[in-house]
Amino acid sequence: MEMSDPDALNEPKSLDKASPVARVRWWTFFVLIVAGIVVSGLYWMMNGDIWWHLKAGELIRKTGSIPTHNLFTYTNPYSEWIDLHWLFQLGASVVYDTFGTAGLVLTKAILGGTVFAILLGITRDSIPGWLMAVSWLPFVFIYGGRFHVRPEMLSHLYIALTLVILSLHRKGRSGWIWALIPLQILWVNCQGLFILQHCLVGAYAIDWSFNNGSRFLSQSARKVWLVLFAICIASLCNPYGLEGALFPLELLGKMGGEHRELYNLLAGETVGMSSFIERYGFGALLESSTPRWIMIMTPLVIGSVCFASYLDKQLKIYQVILMLGFGYLTWNMNRNASLYSLVWGFVFVESLGVIWKSRSRKSNSEQADAMTPGGVGQGIFALFLVLHLASGVLGIVQEEERTGDFALSRKAGVGEHPWYQHEAAKFIANLPVQANVFASYHGTGFAGLVVYHGFDGKSPNGKRVFADARLEANRVEVLQEFSKWLDQAQENLATAERTLLKYSDTLPILAVGTSDLLRRPRLLEALIAEERWRSVYLSDSPTTGTGVVVFVPDYLARELELEVISLAPLRRSW
């Protein structure tokens, strides 16, 4: 007979056995938080990466095959591309074609609500509803910083499912642990964070081996280690085999190595806390909502774990490893804040459950076990929670998100943010010639839009870009040239043109963000004066920072009989 966690013998009273009033209160808090998360996710889509994801999904549907080499860039068109997002891309493409952007936004919001519903459900028998709400609310705020239509939203779901399965195993329902294997197969084909399941289960296996009251290699411990081994094997169940299974480690080494500053420049989400403080100062860290909440909650979580360990007379190795591992990930890259919110929130609430259980033992009254701090206090807090969530939903309209060199406000709704320059991308795509495109990086993911509208492997008028947002699919030297090209062009346009001609016999179509040109007036004047370039498209609202100017080589303008567009409106905005 397998050993169970000693804690299971002293579990607090089940919510199902509590009074009807206590159950209603718990479910009220549960519904308020989950509903608040879903509603707060209903804002205009503003993720620049989504378009190349959708194009990849569209190609998978059309061809019936998963990409194995780079398709979208002309600088290294046949290099290896390990696309571990393919299952997400396939699903997103189906949703977008069926329900449009609204379908993607709604799916994101529902998935976010589901993630927290699962995590809240783990604690339903540990702490009362009011304490559960108080505990999770700060982590909900942290999670909101990365609440976008991205492949990682599926990773968040898989993390929550992994945690709940391990929790069930700890409570004696050991058969559930085998569900981690098919979960890993799904995860490895959706997003590169699948490796986190290895970390979660590995930490749990170490803890279980030392803290379940038996020998290190007891039958119970061997079963957990066997599942961990099976998960490692399951990681190979992807279109790329061993290369796919090891790719996250390769990518992590690539982005954290000698070229880290380059990746930080191209993707601000890879900047770590120390780099942020070094660049902008400690005060800027405190002004940012997500880092501020992390700094507040970190000592509280550590303190609760230490106190719970003292009360329980047993250090939770599992919790310590999770805090260290996910704390390091978040400190190293700010994009991992959402992971912090889920895992550290889980550890926090789990520790509070131990503390609450110890407090309940000291009281002989059922009232203390289920109802403190009193119905009136809980009602006041519920009202506060409702008002806060309501203000948070309304605050979507005014909350700013930094993207490149300009800030965008989140707008409530299920549409797309107007920063997407679809008309400009369609203009390029509809040019009746096969051509390459240099789409400057200006925060709007315009290269992805060009790929979405313009790339078709079978079309004679297909378009490929110089570089796009797929940091893993572009060579470092190409990304270096890409990041420096505008500054190089401002200093000497002829030199910059030679950089473009390294990868093609002819000059590409040049799509430059208006924000880039407004910061580089000499470049704008050079492009206007230089006879080799002709401006043929200007966005309707060029001064917003999200517009696009399209230049084509003179020979192409003459061949296609394109009208030259005046850039006077842009010049006047200086």
N, C-alpha and C positions, 0 to 999 in steps of 0.2 A: 504493500500500500504506500502511495506517494505521500511525502510529507507536505503539509500545507504551511503557509505563512502563519507564525504564531499570532500575528495581528488579527488574523481572521477570527480567532476565538473570542476577541474582545470588540467586535464591530459594534458601533452604535446601533440603536434601534432602527430598523428599516423604515424608510419613508412610507411604504405600503401599510405598515402597522401603526403609524402615527395617527393622531386625531385627524378628522376631516378638515378642520380649520388649518392645521399645520400643512397638510397636503396641498390645500388650495393656495396657501401663501407661497409654498415652494414653487408650485407650477406657475404662479403669477409672476414671480421674479424670473423664472426660466423663460417664459414667453416674452416678457419685456426685453430681456437682453437679446434673445435670438431675433425677435422682430426688429429691434433697433439696429442690429448688425445688417440684416437684409435690406432695410430701408436706406441705411447709410451707404450701401453699395450701389444705390440707384442714381449714379451720376454719369454724365457723358463720358463715353470711352475716350481716353487720351493717351493710349499706349502706342508708341511709335513702332514697336516690334511686331505688332499683330499682323501687319500686311504681308510680310514675307512668310510668316507662319501660315496664313490663309492661302497664299499662293502654293506653298509646299503641299498643304492638304489637298488643294484642288488638283495638283499634278498627280498625287498618290491615287486619288479617285479616278482620274482619267487614264492613267497608265497601268494601274494595278501593281505598281512596284514602289519600293521605298528608295529615296535617293541615297546613292553611295559616293557621289562625287559632287563637287561644287558646281552649281547650275547658274547662279545669278550674277556672278562677277566675271568680267572679261580679263582681269589681271592675273587670275589663276583659275581658269575655268574647269580644269580637269583634276584639280587637287582633291584629296580625300575629304569627304564631309560625313562625319558621324552624326546623324540626325536622330538623337534620342527623344526628340519631341514628336515623333511622327504620329503617334496615336492621338495625342492632344490636337495636332494639326488636322488630322482626319476628322475628328469630332467637331472641332471649331468650324471647319469648312462646311460641314453638313448643317450645323446650326445657323451659320451666317447665310448660306444660300436659301435656307428655309424661312428663317425669321429675321434676317438682317441684323443690324447692330443691336437692336432691342433684345434679340435672343441671346447674344453674347453677354450683354450687361446683366440681364435677368439671371442667366446661368451663373455668372460670377457671384451675384448677390446671394443667390440660393445656396451655392456651394459654401460661401463664407458663413452663412447662418448654420448650415449643416455641420461644418467643422466645430463651431462653438457649441452646438447642440450636443454633439458627441462628447466633447470635453466636459460640459456641464453635467451631462448624464453620468459620467464616471463618479462624480462627487455627490450624487443624490442621496446616498445613505451615510455620508460623512459629516456634513455640516448643514445647518438650516439655510433656507433660501436667501434671507437677508445677508448672511455672511458670504454665501456663494456669490451674490451680486457684487458686494463690496470688493471681494477678492479679485474677481475677473474683470471688473470694469477698467482698471488701468491698462491691462493687457489688451483689451478691446481697442483702446485708443492707439496703442503701439501697432497693433495689427492693421489699423486703418491706413497707415502710411504706405502700405504695399498692397492695397486692395484694388488690384487691376486685373484686366483680362490677360493673364499670362499662364504659361504652362505650370508655373509653381503653385497656382491655386489648387491643382490636383495633388501636388506634393503635400500641401497643407492638409488636405483630406486624408491622405495616406498616413501622415504623421499622427493625426488624431485617431485613426483606426488602429494603428500600431500600439499607441498608448492604451487604448481601451482594451485591446486583446491582452496586453501584458497585465493590465489591472485585473482582468477576469482570471488570468492564470494565478495571480497572487492570491486571489480570493478562493482558490480551490477548483475553479473550472478549467482544468488543465488542457482539456481537449481543444479549446479554442486556439491554442498557440500554433497549431498546424495551419491555421488560416493565414498566417504570415507568409507562407510560401507562395500561394497564388497572388497575394497582395504584392509581393516583390516582383512577380512577373509582369503585372500590370504597371507597376511603378517604373521599372527599368525601361519601358517603352513609352513613357509619358514625359519624363523629365530627369535630368542628371542628378537630382537630389536623392535618387533612390538609395544612394550609398548611406544616407542617414538612417535607414532601417538597420543596416549592419551595426551602426553606432548605438542605436537605441537597444537593440536586442543584445549586443555584446556587453553593454553596461549592465543590463538586467541579468545576464548570465553570470557575470562576476558577482553581483550582489546576491543572487539566488544561491550560488555555490557556497558563500560564506555565512549568509544570514537566515537560512531556512532551518537551522537547528540540526543539520546533519553533516556528514562528511562532504568534502569538496567534490568528490566524484560519486556522489550518491546516485541512485536511479533517477531521482527527480532532477538533479543537476545535469546528468548526462542527457536527458531528454531536451533540456533547453539548449545545451551546446550542440546537440544534433540538429535542432531546428536552425540554429545560427549557421551551421555548415550547409544545410539545405538551402538557406537563403543565398549564400555565396554562390552555390551552383545555379540557383534560379536566376541570378544576375546575368548568366550567360545566355539566357533565353531572350535575346534581342537580335535584330538583323545583322549585327556586326560581331557577335560572339565575344571573344575575350577582349578585343579592341574596344567594344562598346562598354563592357564591364569595367575596364580600367580607365576609360576616357575621363570621368570626373576628376580623378587624381591628376591626370595629365593636364587638364584644363586649369585646375587649381594651382598647380605648379607654374603654369604659363602665366596666369594673371597675377600671381604673387611673387614672381621672380624679378629678374633685372629690368623687365619692361613694365613693371607695375604702374609707374607714373603715366605711361602712355595709355594704358587701359583706364586709369582714373580720369584722364582727360576726355577720352571718348565715351566713357560710361561713368558718370558721377556716382552711380549706385555701388561702385566697387571701392569707393573711398572708405578707409577705416576711421575709427574715432581719433586715433593719434594724429593721422594725416590731416583730418578736419581741424583739430585744435591747432596744429602747427600752421595751417594755412590761414585760418580765419580767427583764431583765438578762442579761449575758453568761453567768453561771453556769447559768441555765436552758437556754441554748442547748447547753451542754456536757452537760447531764443528759439531753438528748433524743438517742436513738440515731441517727436519720437525719442531723440536722445535724452531730452529732459525727463520723460517718463521712465526711461531705462535707468537713468541715474538715481531716480527716486526709489524705484522698486527693487533695484539690485540689493542694497543693504537690508531691506525688509525681507526679501526672500531668503537671503543668507541667514539672517537672524532667526527667522521662523524655522528653517531647517535645523539650525543648531539647537534651538529650544526644544523642538520636537524630538530630536535625538536624545537630549538630556532627559526628557520625560519618559521616553520609550526605552531608555537604557540601551540604545542600539543605533549606531550610525548607519544611515541609509547610503551605502556605497553607490547605489544606483542614482540617487538624487545628486550626490556630489559630482559624479562623473558627468551627468547631464548638464549641471550648472557650469562646470569648467569647460566642457566641450562647446556648448552652444553660446556661452559667454564669450569664448575666444572667437568663434565665428562672427558674432555680432560686432565685437571690438575690431575685428580685422576688415569687415566689409559691412557697410550700413544696410545693404540690401537684405542682410540676414536678420534684420530686426523682427520681421514677421515670425521667423523660426523661434527667436527669443520669446516672443509673446506667447506662443503655444506651449513650448516646453517649460520655460520658467514659470509660466502661469500654472501649469499642471503640477509642478514641483511645489509651488507655493500653496496651492489649495490642498494638496495631499498632506503637506506638513500641518496646515491649519486643522485638517481633520484629526490628526493625532492629538493636537493641543485641545481641540474641542472635546474629543473623547475623554481625555484625562480630566478636563474640567467637569464633564458630565458625571464621571465616576465619583467625584467629590460631593456631588449633590444627590440627595435622596429623592428629590421631587421630580416628577415627570414634567412639570412646568419648566424647570431649568433645562431639561434635556431637549425641549423642542421649541420653546417660545421666547426665550430671552433675546433681546432686551425688551420685551413687552410688545403687545399688539399695537399700542399707540406709536411707539418708536419705529416699528417696522412699517406701519402705514405712512409715517412721515418720510421715511427713507424711500418707500415705493413711489410716493408722489415726487420726491426729488429726482429719482431715477427717470420717471416718465418725462419730467420737465427737461432734464439734462439731455435725454435722448432726442426729445423734440427739438431742442436748441441745436443739437449736433446735426440733425437732419437739415434744419434750416440753414445752418452754418456751412453746408456744402457749397452754397451759392457764393460764399465769400472766401472760403479757404483757398489759399494760394499754393501752387505746387511749382517748384523750380524745375524748369526744363531748358537745358542749355543756358543761354544768356538772358532769358526772359521768364517771367512768372505767368502762370495760367491759373485761372480760377476754376475750381470744380463747379460744375453746373448741374443742378438736380435734373434728372431725366434719364431716358434710356437711349438717347441718340448719340451722335458723334460730336466731338468738340470741333468747332469751325477751324481750328488750326490745321486740320488735315487739308492739304491742297490737292484735292482730287482732280479739279479741272486742269491744273498745271500738269499733273501726271498723265492725265488722259490726252492732253495736247501732245506731249512727247510720245506717248504710245501710238497715237494716230498718225504720226508722221510716216508717210508711205515709203520708208526706207529702213533697212536693217542698220542700226547704229548703236554705238556705245554711248554711255551717259556718265558724266562726272556730276554727282549730286552732292553738294557740300553738306557737311554736318552742321545743322543749325537747330538741333533739338526736336524737330518735328518728325523724324523718321521718314523724310521724303524719299530717300533711296528705296525704302521698303515699299512705298506707294508706287514708285516707278516700276519696281519688280512686279508688284501685283497687277498693275494695269498693262504693263508693256512686255513682260517676258512670256514667251511662248516658244518652246523648243522647236516647234514645227513650222512656225510662221516665218515668212521671208522678211517681215517687218519687225521682228523681235528686238527687244532692247535689253542690254546687260549694263550693269553699273560698275564703276571703278572699285568701290568698296561699299559695304552695307553694315548693318548693325550686328551681323553674326561674327562676333569677335573670334569665335573658335574656327571659323571657316576662311578667314583672311590671313595671309602671311604678315608677319610682324613688319617687314620692310615696307609692304604696301600700306599698312595702317599708319606707319610713320610718315610716309609721303602724303597720305591722305590728310592727316592731322595738321601738317605744316604747309599744305599747298596754297591756301589762301594768303597766308603771310608771305610766302615765297612769291606769289603772283603780284602782291602789292609792291614788293621790292623790285622785282624784275619779271614782267609778264613773259618775255621770251624764254627765260630760264624755266619758268613754271610750265610752259608749253612743251619744252623738251622732256620734262618729267612725264607728261601725259603720253608723249610719243614713244616712250620706252615700251609701252604695252600695246600699241596699235600703230598701224601705218598712217592713220589719219586722226586728226583732232576729234575728240568726242563732242557730243552735245554737252553744254555746260549749264547746269541748273544750280543757281546760287541763291541762298536765302537772303531776303532783303535785310535781315538783321546783320548778316555777315557783311553786306555791302555798305550798310550805314556806318559800320565801325571801320570800314576801309575805303574812304572816299577816293583815295588815289587809285585803288584797283578799279573802282567804278568808272572813273574818268579814263583810265587806260583801256578798259573794255569798250567804252563808247568811241574813243578816238582810234583804236586799232582797226584797220580795215579787214583783218582776218576774222573778226567776230561781228555778228549781227544780232541785236536784241529782237526777238520775235514773240515774246510773251512776257507780260507783267501781271501779277495778281491784282485783283480788284482793290484790295486794301493793302498797299505796299508798306505802310508805315506802322503796322501792328506788330511787327517783329516776326510774323509767321508766314509772310508772303514769299513768293518765288519769282526770280527773273530767269528766263530761259534765253541763252545765247547759243547760236549755231555757227559753225564755220561758214565763211562767206560763200565758198563753193556750193555748200549744201543749201544755203538760202536761195542762191540763184537757180540751182537745179530744181528745187521744189517750189520756186516762185513764192517765197514767203514774204509777207509784209513786215517791214522793219517797224518796231514799236518804239515810240518815244519814251525815254526814261525821265522826262522832266518832272513828273509827280514825285518820283523817288529822290531826285536831286534837290527838289524844293524842301523836302522833309529834313534836310541837314540842320 
